[in-house]
Amino acid sequence: MALQKLRKEETLAMRKRLIGQSCRLFYSDDPVKIVRARGQYLFDENHQRYLDCISNVHHVGHCHPSITKAAAAQMDLLNTNSRFLHDNIVLYADRLAATLPEKLCVFYFVNSGSEANDLALRLARQHTQHEDVIVLDHAYHGHLMSLIDISPYKFRKLAGQKEWVHVAPLPDTYRGIYRESHPNPGQAYADSVKDIIEEVHKKGRKICAFFAESLPSVGGQIILPQGYSAQVAEYVHSAGGVYVADEVQTGFGRVGSHFWAFQLQGEGFCPDIVTLGKPMGNGHPLACVATTVEIAGAFTANGVEYFNTFGGNPVSCAIGLAVLDVIEEEDLRGNAMRVGAHLKDLLTKLQKRHQIIGDVRGVGLFVGVELVKDRGQRTPATETAALVVKRLKEEDRICVSTDGPWESVLKFKPPMCFSMEDAELVVQCIDRILRDVEANDLKLEKEDI
């Protein structure tokens, strides 16, 4: 039976009635109804095309034929509980192991980044027998209760900070306590973690884990200063804890030069646990925890079986394998490097023309543009950022969103097939909108006089 087709107004009315209102839509004032997609493009019910700069989940492009074919073929053959022996899960784990440092060689498959981070927390606690966790300010690690507790982005709006959670400064060299003028911001920010560890020990408590996104995303598309992660890992290990790298947003070659964003911190750095998610299944729910033999052994030794009914099922792993194939066959890491560098260069040139652009930062197809009212004071231009997003959608059919503590950062995490032409179009449109904003501001100033 064909699915019933609803008018946009009907869909919206039914959603308001049937779906929890805390589940917000993009462009909630005037949502876009998307009915199909391909590559980096979305299409609404009127066949209008939108350029997608948001969907990092659809990593190799929306509805990639290779992914669809692999999913359908495996679904037609077998999909079953992952406790039956099957080739796909071991073949996929083997392929993932080849992309990671040698010591990260044991895998647990789950269905979402939230599940992966929750399991990482369990692994860390079982291995260390400690409780306390250090997280970065403005961090977000998922929507489960355990993860709300370690996500300042969420818990500050809810029940507040738990006794066992400790918040380290976000290593933001544009807006943080140690800025680009500091001789060694990586060391300075790492030392603030060392200070937290000492305070925790004074209270008679012990460190279980340092938990951080390899590139903080909700925090505002932050690029960690060099040397930071390795130094933090040293301090955390000395305290008997483990380093957990959250790659849910940034893994699978988004940074271009490396397969994993934590590798930007140098060959000398390797986390103890890595969590993978969003891009892994190109829109299919697939996530994973990678860890060491030692940590996995401690988890097994507790005598409690861990199983996940759907995690690592044959269809999910077939899709995961197909995603890895497409990344390689279409040189999507190379594309992320080339297109990302071009996008960043164009935005940096734009910064010279518009005082409102305070900072342009990023690597590969992970780019942020921070808007400010005043470059000296670095006052967040939250309202202008929202206006740019609104006008890009309404006038140019380009989907962009904002992030950062003040929602003042325009963020770009598009599908990895994003092209040079796409980058040029987006920057041209932002340029036009900012010129318009500046002209209106000037007009208002003259009227005031």
N, C-alpha and C positions, 0 to 999 in steps of 0.2 A: 504494500500500500504506500502510495506517495505521501510524503509529509505535507501537512497542511501549510499553506503559505499565508502569512499574516501581513497586514499593512503595518508600517512602522509604528503608527499610533497605537494599534492593537497590541503589538509586541511590548511597547513601553508600558501601556496600561496593565498588561498581564504581569510584567516583571515587577511593577510597583506593588501589585497585589500579592504575588506568589513568592517573590525572592526577598530575603532579608535586606533591609535598607542599608545596613552597614556594608553590604557588597556593592561598592560604588562603581559606576561606569566611567570610562574616559569621557571627557566633555559632558559632564552630567547635566549641564543646562540645555544642551542640544546634542544628544548622543548620535554617533554615526552607527548606522545599522550595516554591518558587514556581512555579505552573503557568500562571497568566495574570495580566494586569494591565490596568487602565484608569485614566486620569487620574492621581490621586495615590495610588491604591490598588493593593495587591498581594494576590493570593489564593493560599492554599496548596492542597495536594491534598485537604484536607478542607473546602474552600470557605470557610475562615476568612479574614476581611479584615484586612489590615495597612495602617496609614497610613505612607506612605513619606516620611521626612524626609531621605533619603540621596541619592536618584537625581537628581543635577543633570544627568546625561547625558540623561535623558528629559525634556528641557527644557520642552516644551509639554504634557507629560502622556503617560503610557504608552499605546501603541497608539492614538494619536490618529487618528480615521477619515480626516481629510484627508491625513495623511502616508501612511497605508496605501494609500489610493486613488491618490495621486500615484506612489508606488513601484510598485504593481501595474500601473498603466496604462503607465508607461515601460518596465517590465520586459517587458511583453507586446509592446511595439513594437520596442525596441532597447536592448541594453546591449553596449558594445563598448570596445575599447582606446581610450584618450583621445587617441591620435595621429590618429584620424580627425576631420575637421572636423564639428562639431556645434553647434547653437544653445545648448543648455542651459548649457554651461560659460561662454560669453561673457555670456549673460543673467544668470547667477548672479553672475559677477564684477562685472558692472555694478551689480546690486542691493547687493552688499556694499560696493562703492566709495561708494555714496550714504550709507552709515552711518558712513564713516570720514573723517578729515581729508583734504583734497584731495591732499596729497602722497603718501598711501598708496594708490597706484593701480595697482600691478602685483601679480598674484596667482599663486601656485603651489599647486595642489591636491594633497593627499596623503590618507592614510587614517587617521592617528592624531595625537594631540598630540605623541607622541614623535617621529614622523617630521617633524612641523612644526618642533619645536625643534631637531632635528638639522640640518635644512635651513637654519634661521635661523643656526645656528653656522657652517655652510659659507658662507652669503652674507656674513656679517660678516667672516670671515677673508679671503675673496676680495676684498672691497671695501677693507678696511683694510690688508691684507698684514701684519697683526699677529697674535699668537697668544693673548695673555693675556686671561683672562675674570674679571670680578668678579661674584660671586653673593652673595645674602643667606644668612645663617646659617639652617639648618633648611630650606633650599629643596629642592623636588623638581621636576624638569623632565622626567622620563620614564625609561624603562627600557632605552634603548639604551646601549651602552658609553660613547659620547660624552657622554651626558646624566647617567649615573651619576657621571662625572668632574666635572660641575658641579652636583651635587646633594649638599650636605653631609648631608642626611637619610639618604642611602644610602652615600656613600663613607666616612663615618666608621665604618661597620660592616664595611667591606670593605678595599680595598687602601690607603685613606688618600688624602690630598690631593696632587694633582699639582703640579709646580713652577709650571705656568702658570695655576693656579687660585688666586684670592684671595677670602677670605670677609669680607664686610662685616657689621657688626652688624645684626640684624633690627630694623627701626624699630618696635619694640613699646613703646608709651607706657605700658603697664600693668606689664610685667615687665622691660623692657629697661634699658639704661644711662641713657637720657634718658626720664624719665617725664612723666606728665600735668602735674606741677608746673613743668616746665621752661618758660621763657618762649618758646622757639622750637625745639621738638624736631625739626621738619623740617630746619631749617638745621644743627642739631647732628649729626643722623644723616648728612646729606649731606656735612658736613665730614669725617666719618670715612671716607667714600669717597674724598674728596680726599687724605687722609693715605695711604690705600692706594696711590693712583695715584703719589704722590711716592716711596713705598717701592719700587714696581715700577720706576720710572724710575732710581732709584739702583742697582738691580741690572742696569741696561742692557737692560731688557725693555720691551715696548710693549703698550699696552692695545688689545685688539680690540673688546671689548664689555662692557657692563654688562647682565646678564641678570636680570630680576626678574618675578615674578608681580605683576600690578597690585594684587591683594589676596592676600598670602601665605596660603595655605590650610592646608597641612600644618604650617606654622609656628604655627598656632593661630587661624585666622580673624582675621588682623591687618588693621586699617585704617591705611594709610600716613598719617603726619601731613602736613598741607597744606604745599605748597612743596617737599616732598622730591624728587619726581621731576624737576621742572623744574631744580632746582639740581644734582642728580646729572647730568642730561643735559648741562648746561653744562660741568661738570668733565670728563665723559667725552669730549665733543666737542673740548674744548681739548686733550685727550691723543690725539686722532686716532681715537677709538673711536666705536662706535654704541650706542644704547640699544635693547635688545630687551624688549618688553613681552609677557609670557606671559599670554594671556587664555583659556587652555584651560579653566580652571575658572570664570571669572567673566564671560565675554562674553555677547553676545546679550540684553542688557537685564536681567540678573539683579539689577543694582544699582537698577533702576527708573528713577531720575532720568536716566540716560544709557544709551546702547546698549553702551558699552564702559566697563569699570571704570577704565581709565587716564584717562578724561575727568573723573573726580572730582578730578583734580589741577589742573583749570583749563584754559581755552582756550589759554593760552600754552604748554601742554605737548603735544608730539606725539612719540611714539617714532619710530625710524627703521625698525624692523621690528616687526610684531605677529604673534603666532602664535595661531591659533584651533583649537578642537577639540571635545572632548566634547559640548556641547549642540548643535553645528552640524547633526547629522543625526538628532537625537532618538533615539539608540540605534543608528543606522546608522553604520558607520565612515566618517567624513568629517572632514577637517581641512584647514588652509590656512595659508599664510604670505602676509602682505601687506607690501609694502615700496615703496620709492621707485624712480623711473625710474633714478636714478643708481646705486643699489646693484644693481638688476637688470641694468643695463648692464655693470657690472663682472663680474657672474657670467657673462653671455653672452660677454664678451670673453676668457674663459679658453680658449675654443675647444672645451670639452667639453660635449657635449649633455646636458641634464637631461631625463629623461622618467620618468613614473610610470605604470605600466600601468593601474592602477585609479583613481588620483587624478583627480578631475574627470570620471569617466565619466557617461554620460547619466542613469543611475538615481540616482547619488549627488547630482547637481546638481538633479534634479527634486525629490528629497527636501529638499535644502537650500532651494530656492525655496519649497516648501510650508511649511517651518518659519518662514521669514520672513513668509509670508502669515498664518499662525496667530498669530504674535506681534502682528502689526498688527491683524488682525480681532478678536481676543479681548482686545485691550488688556492684554496680559500684563505689559508694563512698568508700567502703571498699577496692576495687581493686585499686582505685586511691591512697589511703593511703599506701597500701602494696607495690605496684609496684613503686609508686613515691619515697617512702623512699629507696627502693632497688636501683633505678636509681641514686638518689642523693648520696647514699653511695658509689656506684661504681665510680661515677664521682669524688667524694671527694678523693677516693684512687688514681684515675688517676692523680689528681692535685698534689699529692705527687711525682709522677714520671715525670711530665712534667712542667717545669718552665713557659711555655707559658699559662698555665691555672691559671689565676689570682684569679678567684672567682667562686664558685659553689653556687647557691642559688635557692630557690624554695620551694613549698609546694604542696603536692599531685602531680598531673600530670600537673604542671605548673612549669617548671624548666629552668634555664638559666645557661650557662657556658660562662664566660667572658674570652676572650683570650687577652693577653697582651704581648708586646715586652719586657717589663721590669717590674718586679713585684714591684720594689721600686717606679718607676715613674708612673706605671699603664698606660703606653702608649698603646692605642688600637692597637691590631693586626688585623686590618681590612682585609688585603690581605690574611692572613692565614685562617681567618674565612671563607672567600669566597672560598678558595682552599679546605678546609675540606668539605664544602657543595657540591662542584663540584665533588670531588672524592668519597664521599659517594654515590652520585647518579650514577656516571659512573662505579665504581668498585664494589659497594655492593648493588645497587638498594635500597638505603635508602633515603627517602626524609626528609631533615631537612632544616630549613631556619635560617636567622640571623635577629637580631633586635638591638635596642639601638641607641643612637645618632651617633655612628661611625660604625654601622653594625658589631660590634665586639663580639656580644653575640650570641652563638648558642642557639636557643630556642626550647623547647620541649613542645608542646601542642597537643599530639596525641589523637585519639579516646580513650574513657575511658575503652575500652576492651583491651588496650595495656597490654602485658603480661611480666612476669619476664624474659622469654627467649628473648623477643623483647628488653628489657632493656639491657640484657647481650650482645646481638649481637651488638647493637649500640655502646656500650662502647668499646667492643673489636675492632671494626672497627675504631673508633676515635683514640684509642690507637695506632693501626698500622699506621695510616696516620700521627699522630704526631711524632712517632718514625722516620718515613721516612723523614718528614720535618726537624727534628733535625739532622739526619744523613747528609742530603744534605747541611744544614747550616754549619755543622762542616767541611764537605768536601770543601765548598767554602772558609771557613776561612783558612784552610790549604793551599789551592791553592794560596790565597792572600799572605800568608807568603812566 
